[in-house]
């Protein structure tokens, strides 16, 4: 039996526009500030936050995923 994805998803799939990042409501520097406060680099903090069992808020976890996405985009 396959595991179900544990993340909550809306019933309707909303198509993503090509300019999703311009439309995003970002708080500039919020995740970087959290990483500095924790004494880590942004990417190290993102890995730390996304580890299984971490107690960070869902907002922080989303910011960590976004930081990893931006890192991947910068390599292209």
C-alpha positions as CSV (number, residue, x, y, z in Angstrom):
1,X,0.0,0.0,0.0
2,X,1.5,3.3,-1.0
3,X,1.9,6.1,1.5
4,X,-0.3,9.1,1.1
5,X,1.3,12.5,0.9
6,X,0.9,14.1,4.3
7,X,0.8,17.7,3.1
8,X,-2.5,19.5,2.9
9,X,-3.6,20.4,-0.6
10,X,-6.7,22.2,-1.8
11,X,-9.4,20.3,-3.6
12,X,-9.0,22.3,-6.7
13,X,-5.7,22.5,-8.6
14,X,-4.9,26.2,-9.4
15,X,-2.8,26.7,-12.5
16,X,0.5,28.5,-11.7
17,X,1.3,31.5,-13.8
18,X,4.7,32.0,-15.4
19,X,5.3,35.0,-13.1
20,X,4.6,33.3,-9.8
21,X,7.5,34.9,-8.0
22,X,6.5,38.4,-8.9
23,X,3.0,37.7,-7.5
24,X,4.3,36.1,-4.3
25,X,4.0,38.0,-1.0
26,X,7.5,37.8,0.3
27,X,8.9,39.4,3.4
28,X,12.4,40.2,2.2
29,X,15.2,38.9,4.4
30,X,13.0,37.2,6.9
31,X,14.4,33.7,6.4
32,X,18.0,35.1,6.2
33,X,17.4,36.8,9.5
34,X,16.2,33.5,11.1
35,X,19.3,31.7,9.7
36,X,21.7,34.3,11.1
37,X,20.0,34.2,14.5
38,X,20.5,30.5,14.5
39,X,24.2,30.9,13.5
40,X,23.9,29.1,10.2
41,X,24.0,29.9,6.5
42,X,20.7,30.1,4.6
43,X,21.1,26.8,3.0
44,X,22.2,25.0,6.2
45,X,19.3,26.5,8.0
46,X,16.9,25.4,5.3
47,X,18.2,21.8,5.6
48,X,17.9,22.0,9.4
49,X,14.3,23.3,9.2
50,X,13.2,20.7,6.7
51,X,14.6,17.7,8.6
52,X,12.0,15.2,9.6
53,X,10.7,16.0,13.1
54,X,11.7,19.6,13.2
55,X,9.3,21.8,15.3
56,X,9.4,24.9,13.1
57,X,6.2,26.6,11.9
58,X,4.7,25.9,8.5
59,X,5.7,29.4,7.4
60,X,9.3,28.8,8.2
61,X,9.2,25.4,6.4
62,X,7.7,27.1,3.3
63,X,10.5,29.7,3.4
64,X,13.1,27.0,3.6
65,X,11.6,25.2,0.6
66,X,11.6,28.6,-1.3
67,X,15.2,29.2,-0.3
68,X,16.2,25.8,-1.8
69,X,14.2,26.5,-4.9
70,X,15.9,29.9,-5.4
71,X,19.3,28.1,-5.0
72,X,18.4,25.6,-7.7
73,X,17.2,28.5,-10.0
74,X,20.5,30.3,-9.6
75,X,22.4,27.4,-11.0
76,X,20.5,27.5,-14.3
